[in-house]
């Protein structure tokens, strides 16, 4: 008798976890009873048959059903930026060990309310990269915009406007003397993070004239002391006096369309949202947030923190669920609200006593080679270079629990996506910044390409640097991800040895050896075995001591790849383990979402 399917096991855990979530509202014996039920349920789920089976019939999962309609409405919440800083800079919240929990048996992140696989998995055209999240609702630059509020958050000048169609936008401006610095960076990074799979706002670079801004009758802004005052034409003039202008007198801004749905406030990079029953994976254990460290390093998003995230309750096809966004990319690349970034962001946390002491004792001569950074004299660039960029040493302004947990598998998942962007792709993304000077576009393109290559060289060799495994014509075919400009042909002649074994899906181990071969141009013939499961062990000794195991399942139509495991060194003798996420239907509303658990 086989154990319960992945879907049934997860559905039971889902219901049990829902009970335990409510246990905090109960007292004494009731709480004990609920926890006892939970543990009993776990005991049922880890029966010998259920525990032993590695691959379930619904592997590999493509969709995380975390968009089930909510019966109750989560509450909007705010997060103090100062508390967030202290909690992460002084403390170390969240789990600090273990692999990412929301990945399927291929090591990928299923489609969810957090993440949508895009450019690496389904290559986007140049036009699609340039369009990004935009859907054609940019504010009409020939019309009058009503100013309804002054920007109360952040350090940069801004207005909240409504265009003639009734669409609300936040207008963000560049610092004086540095036209295009922040607006360009936000446009470029918005499109890049969208292509990488994240939910981001619709951001439009706009150019307009002063006469287009008129205060609404009830428009107000908040002063630095917290007082609320009306917005008048004089107030608009005072705000605009802090923004640069082009020679023809026009202004430039980034118009960010308000995100649809009910605002719920930011998410944190650890824990879960307690009032969202779909949010079951601790955020510090989510691969798309752990691997985000690599993406943030690429564009120097040193301000990647909870204050720059956003949760919204949306309704899609009759389902109400929480969607999770990244936003506020104005301080990526080389600028911040005051102008060019200082040299330390991306190189150090705000508070690093040991580095500060070392620099003081040595009069700044040790531990900070990046102080020699030189950038071109281009106002829209700021402080952004590749020479002193180190993907491994890069760090945000203060500790991020998800970034701290990034391991080699998370980094590989992210690096292969970064490496997938060609020079042409990157230039197309840079052009979304609508920069006035070709020299700016050239410099940013070259710098992003150079940083891309450093990321590839740092993380892409994990397990031998192979990917895109599939079965074609009775052969396992794959790509050499190291056949990339970053490696300059270094591994062009590195052979790939493939050793085949039977795989016992109940015991989770390799058994009978079926033969060894050398893959020829990314192709290895399948062995003549009728076993339900087989596994290929791929080694590239010239690349490193790591291995990649590719598990194949027999189906009615032949073999299919069902699992991938990469290791940094040697070949593990332990059974492979992955998170339990059922893929019950293409419709995410058909089955309740499931909690994380590990075999």
CORLIN-V363917 format. One record per residue. RES is the residue in three letters. SS is DSSP state (~ for helix, > for strand, _ for the rest). PHI is phi as a letter, one per 20 degrees, with the letter a starting at -180 (999 if undefined). OMEGA is omega in radians with two decimals (none if undefined). Layout:
RES | SS | PHI | OMEGA
RES | SS | PHI | OMEGA
//
This chain:
UNK | _ | 999 | -3.14
UNK | _ | e | 3.13
UNK | _ | f | 3.13
UNK | _ | f | 3.13
UNK | _ | f | 3.11
UNK | ~ | g | -3.11
UNK | ~ | f | -3.13
UNK | ~ | f | 3.12
UNK | ~ | f | -3.08
UNK | ~ | f | 3.12
UNK | ~ | f | 3.10
UNK | ~ | f | 3.10
UNK | ~ | f | 3.13
UNK | ~ | g | -3.12
UNK | ~ | f | 3.13
UNK | ~ | f | -3.13
UNK | ~ | f | 3.09
UNK | ~ | f | 3.09
UNK | ~ | f | -3.10
UNK | ~ | f | 3.08
UNK | ~ | g | -3.13
UNK | ~ | e | -3.07
UNK | ~ | f | -3.13
UNK | ~ | f | -3.13
UNK | ~ | e | -3.07
UNK | _ | d | -3.10
UNK | _ | c | 2.95
UNK | ~ | l | -3.01
UNK | ~ | f | -3.14
UNK | ~ | f | 3.13
UNK | ~ | f | 3.12
UNK | ~ | f | 3.14
UNK | ~ | f | -3.14
UNK | ~ | f | 3.11
UNK | ~ | f | 3.09
UNK | ~ | f | 3.10
UNK | ~ | f | -3.14
UNK | ~ | f | -3.13
UNK | ~ | f | 3.08
UNK | ~ | f | 3.10
UNK | ~ | f | 3.09
UNK | ~ | f | 3.12
UNK | ~ | f | 3.10
UNK | ~ | f | -3.05
UNK | ~ | f | -3.11
UNK | _ | d | 2.99
UNK | _ | f | -3.06
UNK | ~ | g | -3.12
UNK | ~ | f | -3.09
UNK | ~ | f | -3.05
UNK | ~ | f | -2.96
UNK | ~ | f | -3.02
UNK | _ | f | -3.09
UNK | _ | f | -3.10
UNK | _ | e | 3.11
UNK | _ | e | -3.09
UNK | _ | g | -3.08
UNK | _ | e | 3.06
UNK | _ | f | -0.12
UNK | _ | e | -3.09
UNK | _ | f | 3.14
UNK | _ | d | -3.08
UNK | > | c | 3.01
UNK | _ | e | -3.06
UNK | _ | f | -3.13
UNK | _ | e | 3.11
UNK | _ | d | 3.06
UNK | _ | f | -3.09
UNK | _ | f | -3.11
UNK | _ | e | 3.11
UNK | _ | e | 3.10
UNK | _ | c | -3.08
UNK | _ | e | 3.08
UNK | _ | f | -3.11
UNK | _ | e | 3.01
UNK | _ | f | -3.12
UNK | _ | b | 3.08
UNK | _ | d | 3.14
UNK | _ | c | 3.11
UNK | _ | f | 3.12
UNK | ~ | f | -3.13
UNK | ~ | f | 3.09
UNK | ~ | f | 3.13
UNK | ~ | g | 3.12
UNK | ~ | f | -3.09
UNK | ~ | f | -3.10
UNK | ~ | f | -3.09
UNK | ~ | e | -3.11
UNK | ~ | e | -3.11
UNK | _ | e | 3.11
UNK | _ | e | 3.09
UNK | _ | c | -3.07
UNK | _ | f | 3.06
UNK | _ | n | 3.07
UNK | _ | f | -3.04
UNK | _ | c | 3.12
UNK | _ | b | 3.10
UNK | _ | n | 3.14
UNK | _ | f | 3.06
UNK | _ | g | -2.98
UNK | _ | d | -3.03
UNK | _ | d | 3.14
UNK | > | d | 3.08
UNK | _ | e | -3.05
UNK | _ | f | 3.04
UNK | _ | e | -3.10
UNK | _ | n | -3.11
UNK | _ | d | 3.09
UNK | > | e | 3.12
UNK | _ | f | 3.06
UNK | > | f | -3.06
UNK | _ | b | 3.08
UNK | _ | f | 3.12
UNK | _ | d | -2.86
UNK | > | b | 3.08
UNK | _ | c | 3.13
UNK | _ | g | -3.09
UNK | _ | c | -2.80
UNK | _ | g | -3.12
UNK | _ | f | -3.02
UNK | _ | e | 3.14
UNK | _ | b | -2.98
UNK | _ | g | -3.14
UNK | _ | e | 3.07
UNK | _ | f | 3.10
UNK | ~ | g | 3.13
UNK | ~ | f | 3.13
UNK | ~ | f | 3.09
UNK | ~ | f | -3.12
UNK | ~ | f | 3.11
UNK | ~ | f | 3.12
UNK | _ | l | -3.11
UNK | _ | e | -3.04
UNK | _ | f | -3.13
UNK | _ | c | 3.01
UNK | _ | n | 3.10
UNK | _ | d | 3.03
UNK | _ | f | 3.12
UNK | _ | f | 3.14
UNK | _ | f | -3.07
UNK | _ | f | 3.07
UNK | _ | d | -3.07
UNK | _ | d | 3.07
UNK | _ | e | 3.10
UNK | > | d | 3.10
UNK | > | e | 3.06
UNK | > | e | -3.07
UNK | > | d | 3.14
UNK | > | a | 2.98
UNK | > | e | -3.12
UNK | _ | f | -3.08
UNK | _ | e | -3.10
UNK | _ | e | 3.03
UNK | _ | m | -3.07
UNK | _ | d | -3.06
UNK | _ | e | 3.08
UNK | _ | f | 3.11
UNK | > | a | 3.07
UNK | > | c | 2.90
UNK | > | d | -3.09
UNK | > | c | 3.01
UNK | > | c | -3.13
UNK | _ | e | -3.09
UNK | _ | g | 3.11
UNK | _ | e | -3.13
UNK | _ | n | 3.14
UNK | _ | e | -3.14
UNK | > | e | 3.13
UNK | > | c | 2.93
UNK | > | d | 3.09
UNK | > | e | 3.11
UNK | > | d | -3.05
UNK | _ | d | 3.06
UNK | _ | e | 3.04
UNK | > | f | -3.13
UNK | _ | g | 3.13
UNK | _ | n | -3.10
UNK | _ | c | 3.09
UNK | _ | g | 3.07
UNK | _ | n | -3.09
UNK | ~ | f | -3.09
UNK | ~ | e | -3.12
UNK | ~ | f | 3.10
UNK | ~ | f | -3.13
UNK | ~ | f | -3.12
UNK | ~ | f | 3.12
UNK | ~ | f | -3.11
UNK | ~ | f | -3.07
UNK | ~ | f | 3.07
UNK | ~ | g | -3.14
UNK | ~ | f | -3.13
UNK | ~ | f | -3.12
UNK | ~ | f | 3.04
UNK | ~ | f | 3.14
UNK | ~ | f | 3.12
UNK | _ | f | 3.02
UNK | _ | o | -3.06
UNK | > | e | 3.01
UNK | > | e | -3.11
UNK | _ | c | 3.12
UNK | _ | f | 2.97
UNK | _ | e | -3.10
UNK | > | d | -3.10
UNK | > | c | 3.00
UNK | > | e | -3.10
UNK | > | c | 3.08
UNK | > | c | -3.01
UNK | > | b | 3.13
UNK | _ | d | -3.05
UNK | ~ | g | -3.05
UNK | ~ | f | -3.13
UNK | ~ | f | -3.10
UNK | > | e | 3.09
UNK | > | c | -3.11
UNK | > | f | 3.00
UNK | > | f | -3.06
UNK | > | g | -3.09
UNK | > | d | -3.08
UNK | > | f | 3.11
UNK | > | c | 3.01
UNK | > | c | -3.12
UNK | > | d | 3.13
UNK | _ | f | -3.14
UNK | _ | f | 3.14
UNK | _ | e | 3.11
UNK | _ | n | 3.11
UNK | _ | f | 3.12
UNK | > | d | -3.10
UNK | > | c | -3.13
UNK | > | f | 3.05
UNK | _ | e | 3.11
UNK | _ | d | 3.07
UNK | ~ | g | 3.13
UNK | ~ | f | 3.12
UNK | ~ | f | 3.10
UNK | ~ | f | 3.11
UNK | ~ | f | -3.13
UNK | ~ | f | 3.09
UNK | ~ | f | -3.09
UNK | ~ | f | 3.12
UNK | _ | f | 3.12
UNK | _ | e | -3.08
UNK | > | d | 3.11
UNK | _ | f | 3.09
UNK | > | c | 3.01
UNK | _ | f | -3.09
UNK | _ | f | 3.13
UNK | _ | e | 3.09
UNK | _ | n | -3.13
UNK | _ | e | 3.12
UNK | > | d | 3.07
UNK | > | c | 3.12
UNK | > | b | 2.96
UNK | > | d | 3.12
UNK | > | e | -3.11
UNK | > | d | 3.14
UNK | > | f | -3.14
UNK | _ | g | -3.11
UNK | _ | f | -3.12
UNK | _ | f | 3.08
UNK | _ | n | 3.13
UNK | > | e | 3.12
UNK | > | f | 3.14
UNK | > | d | -3.12
UNK | > | n | -3.07
UNK | _ | f | 2.93
UNK | _ | d | 3.10
UNK | _ | d | -3.11
UNK | _ | e | 3.02
UNK | _ | b | 3.12
UNK | _ | m | 3.11
UNK | _ | c | 3.07
UNK | _ | e | -2.99
UNK | _ | f | -3.11
UNK | _ | e | 3.06
UNK | _ | d | -3.10
UNK | _ | f | 3.06
UNK | _ | f | -3.05
UNK | _ | e | -3.01
UNK | _ | d | -3.14
UNK | _ | e | 3.04
UNK | _ | g | -3.01
UNK | ~ | f | 3.13
UNK | ~ | f | 3.12
UNK | ~ | d | 3.11
UNK | _ | e | -3.09
UNK | ~ | f | -3.11
UNK | ~ | f | 3.05
UNK | ~ | e | 3.07
UNK | ~ | f | 3.12
UNK | _ | f | 3.09
UNK | ~ | g | 3.10
UNK | ~ | g | 3.13
UNK | ~ | f | 3.13
UNK | ~ | f | 3.12
UNK | ~ | f | 3.12
UNK | ~ | f | -3.11
UNK | ~ | g | -3.08
UNK | _ | d | -3.14
UNK | _ | l | 3.07
UNK | _ | e | -3.07
UNK | _ | f | 3.14
UNK | _ | e | 3.12
UNK | _ | f | -3.09
UNK | _ | b | -3.05
UNK | ~ | f | -3.13
UNK | ~ | f | -3.13
UNK | ~ | d | 3.04
UNK | > | c | -3.06
UNK | > | b | 3.00
UNK | > | d | 3.11
UNK | > | c | 3.03
UNK | > | e | -3.08
UNK | > | d | 3.05
UNK | > | c | -3.12
UNK | > | c | 3.13
UNK | _ | l | 3.10
UNK | _ | n | 3.13
UNK | > | d | 3.10
UNK | > | d | 3.14
UNK | > | b | -3.12
UNK | > | e | 3.05
UNK | > | d | -2.98
UNK | > | d | -3.02
UNK | > | c | 2.84
UNK | > | d | 3.12
UNK | _ | b | 3.13
UNK | _ | l | -3.14
UNK | _ | d | -3.09
UNK | _ | f | -3.13
UNK | _ | e | 2.97
UNK | _ | f | -3.10
UNK | _ | l | -2.92
UNK | _ | d | -3.05
UNK | > | c | 2.95
UNK | > | b | -3.02
UNK | _ | g | 3.14
UNK | _ | e | -3.09
UNK | > | p | 3.09
UNK | > | f | 3.10
UNK | _ | f | 2.89
UNK | _ | f | -3.03
UNK | _ | f | -2.98
UNK | _ | f | -3.12
UNK | > | g | -3.06
UNK | > | n | 3.14
UNK | _ | d | -3.10
UNK | > | b | 2.92
UNK | _ | f | 3.10
UNK | _ | g | -3.09
UNK | _ | d | 3.06
UNK | _ | c | -3.05
UNK | ~ | g | -3.08
UNK | ~ | f | 3.13
UNK | ~ | f | 3.12
UNK | ~ | f | 3.14
UNK | ~ | f | 3.14
UNK | ~ | f | -3.13
UNK | ~ | f | -3.13
UNK | ~ | f | -3.09
UNK | ~ | f | -3.09
UNK | _ | e | -3.13
UNK | _ | l | 3.08
UNK | _ | m | -3.06
UNK | _ | e | -3.09
UNK | _ | c | 3.00
UNK | _ | m | -3.09
UNK | _ | c | -3.14
UNK | ~ | f | -3.12
UNK | ~ | f | 3.10
UNK | ~ | f | 3.11
UNK | ~ | e | -3.12
UNK | _ | g | 3.05
UNK | _ | c | 3.10
UNK | _ | c | -3.10
UNK | _ | f | 3.14
UNK | _ | e | 3.12
UNK | _ | c | -3.03
UNK | _ | g | -3.08
UNK | _ | e | -3.09
UNK | _ | e | -3.05
UNK | _ | m | -3.07
UNK | _ | d | -3.10
UNK | _ | b | -3.08
UNK | _ | b | 3.10
UNK | _ | d | -3.03
UNK | _ | g | -3.10
UNK | _ | d | 3.10
UNK | _ | e | 3.06
UNK | _ | c | -3.12
UNK | _ | g | -3.11
UNK | _ | f | -3.08
UNK | _ | e | -3.12
UNK | _ | g | 3.13
UNK | > | b | 3.08
UNK | _ | f | -3.08
UNK | _ | f | 3.02
UNK | _ | b | -2.96
UNK | _ | g | 3.08
UNK | _ | d | -3.05
UNK | ~ | g | 3.13
UNK | ~ | f | 3.12
UNK | ~ | f | -3.12
UNK | ~ | f | -3.08
UNK | _ | e | -3.10
UNK | _ | g | 3.09
UNK | _ | d | -3.05
UNK | ~ | f | 3.12
UNK | ~ | f | 3.09
UNK | ~ | f | -3.09
UNK | ~ | f | 3.10
UNK | ~ | f | 3.12
UNK | ~ | g | -3.13
UNK | ~ | f | -3.06
UNK | ~ | f | -3.13
UNK | ~ | f | 3.09
UNK | ~ | f | 3.08
UNK | ~ | f | -3.09
UNK | ~ | f | -3.11
UNK | ~ | f | -3.14
UNK | _ | f | 3.10
UNK | _ | f | 3.06
UNK | ~ | g | 3.12
UNK | ~ | f | 3.10
UNK | ~ | g | -3.06
UNK | ~ | f | 3.10
UNK | ~ | f | 3.11
UNK | ~ | f | 3.10
UNK | ~ | f | 3.13
UNK | ~ | f | -3.13
UNK | ~ | f | 3.07
UNK | _ | f | 3.07
UNK | _ | f | 3.11
UNK | _ | l | 3.13
UNK | _ | f | -3.09
UNK | _ | f | -3.01
UNK | _ | d | 3.11
UNK | ~ | f | -3.14
UNK | ~ | f | 3.10
UNK | ~ | f | 3.12
UNK | ~ | f | -3.14
UNK | ~ | f | -3.09
UNK | ~ | f | -3.12
UNK | ~ | f | 3.11
UNK | ~ | f | -3.12
UNK | ~ | f | -3.12
UNK | ~ | f | 3.10
UNK | ~ | f | 3.08
UNK | ~ | f | -3.14
UNK | ~ | f | 3.11
UNK | ~ | f | 3.03
UNK | ~ | g | -3.09
UNK | ~ | f | 3.09
UNK | ~ | f | 3.10
UNK | ~ | f | 3.13
UNK | ~ | f | -3.11
UNK | ~ | f | -3.10
UNK | ~ | f | -2.95
UNK | ~ | d | -2.92
UNK | _ | e | 3.14
UNK | _ | e | -3.09
UNK | ~ | g | 3.12
UNK | ~ | m | -3.14
UNK | ~ | o | 3.06
UNK | _ | m | -3.12
UNK | > | d | -3.13
UNK | > | a | -3.13
UNK | > | l | -3.14
UNK | > | f | 3.03
UNK | > | b | 3.13
UNK | > | d | 3.09
UNK | > | b | 3.03
UNK | _ | l | 3.08
UNK | _ | m | 3.10
UNK | > | b | 2.99
UNK | > | e | 3.14
UNK | > | d | -3.08
UNK | > | b | 3.12
UNK | > | d | 3.01
UNK | > | e | -3.11
UNK | _ | f | 3.12
UNK | _ | e | 3.00
UNK | _ | e | -2.93
UNK | _ | b | -3.13
UNK | ~ | g | -3.12
UNK | ~ | f | -3.04
UNK | ~ | d | 3.06
UNK | _ | l | 3.10
UNK | _ | m | -3.08
UNK | _ | g | -3.08
UNK | _ | d | -3.08
UNK | _ | g | -3.09
UNK | _ | d | -3.12
UNK | _ | f | -3.10
UNK | _ | f | 3.08
UNK | > | d | 3.11
UNK | > | e | -3.11
UNK | > | d | 3.09
UNK | > | d | -3.09
UNK | > | e | 3.06
UNK | > | c | 2.83
UNK | > | f | 3.09
UNK | > | c | 3.12
UNK | > | e | -3.07
UNK | _ | f | 3.11
UNK | _ | e | -3.10
UNK | _ | e | 3.10
UNK | _ | m | -3.12
UNK | > | b | 3.05
UNK | > | f | 3.12
UNK | > | c | -3.02
UNK | > | g | 3.06
UNK | > | f | -3.06
UNK | > | d | 3.12
UNK | > | p | 3.14
UNK | > | c | -3.12
UNK | > | b | 3.03
UNK | > | d | -3.11
UNK | > | f | 3.14
UNK | _ | d | 3.13
UNK | _ | l | 3.06
UNK | _ | m | -3.11
UNK | > | b | 3.10
UNK | > | c | -3.12
UNK | > | f | 3.11
UNK | _ | f | 3.09
UNK | _ | f | 3.12
UNK | _ | e | -3.11
UNK | _ | c | 3.10
UNK | _ | e | -3.12
UNK | _ | g | 3.14
UNK | _ | g | -3.14
UNK | > | c | 2.99
UNK | > | c | -3.13
UNK | > | c | 3.06
UNK | > | d | 3.07
UNK | > | d | -3.09
UNK | > | d | 3.13
UNK | > | c | 3.04
UNK | _ | c | -3.01
UNK | _ | g | 3.14
UNK | _ | f | 3.11
UNK | _ | e | -3.13
UNK | _ | r | -3.07
UNK | _ | e | -3.09
UNK | _ | f | 3.11
UNK | > | c | 2.99
UNK | > | c | 3.07
UNK | > | d | 3.11
UNK | > | d | -3.08
UNK | > | e | -3.12
UNK | > | c | -3.14
UNK | > | d | 3.07
UNK | > | e | 3.09
UNK | > | c | 3.11
UNK | _ | f | -3.07
UNK | _ | d | -3.13
UNK | > | p | -3.14
UNK | > | e | 3.02
UNK | > | b | 3.10
UNK | > | f | -3.09
UNK | > | d | -3.12
UNK | > | b | 3.09
UNK | > | c | 3.05
UNK | > | c | 3.10
UNK | > | d | 3.09
UNK | > | c | -3.14
UNK | _ | e | -3.12
UNK | _ | b | 3.01
UNK | _ | m | -3.11
UNK | _ | d | -3.07
UNK | _ | f | 3.08
UNK | _ | d | 3.12
UNK | _ | e | 3.10
UNK | _ | f | 3.07
UNK | _ | f | -3.14
UNK | _ | c | 3.08
UNK | _ | b | 3.10
UNK | > | f | 3.08
UNK | _ | e | 3.06
UNK | _ | c | -3.11
UNK | _ | f | 3.04
UNK | _ | c | -2.96
UNK | _ | e | -3.08
UNK | _ | a | 3.06
UNK | _ | f | 3.11
UNK | _ | e | -3.10
UNK | _ | f | -3.12
UNK | _ | e | -3.01
UNK | _ | f | -3.07
UNK | _ | c | 3.11
UNK | _ | g | 3.08
UNK | _ | f | -3.02
UNK | _ | c | 3.11
UNK | _ | f | 3.12
UNK | _ | e | 2.99
UNK | _ | b | -3.10
UNK | > | c | 3.10
UNK | _ | f | none
//
